[in-house]
């Protein structure tokens, strides 16, 4: 079982939004280039996870629609 099991899609998205917001640090320009790069990488990874969750949810919704049509 992974850490995401048991969490709803909306809870996961909210957690990711919060994490991305936390990465938008005021004064980030004062960080070292290495730390700014690490911050940007972390934000990019979180965005990818959020987009993957959205795509997965869309596929599940499409699958449910297909099942409903085949049953009718």
C-alpha positions, 0 to 999 in steps of 0.5 A: 500500500502506498502513501496515496492509497485511501486519500481521495483525489480532491484531498491529494490535489489540495495537498499538492496545491498547498505544497506548491504554494509553500514553495512560492517563497517570498525572497526566493531571489535571495537564495543561492542559484543551487537552492533556487534550482532545487526549489524550481525542481520541487515545484515542477515535480509537484505540478507533474504529480498534480497533472498525473492525478488529473489525467488519471481522474479523467481516464476513470471518469471516461471509463465510467461513462463507457461502462454506463453506455455499455450497460444501457 
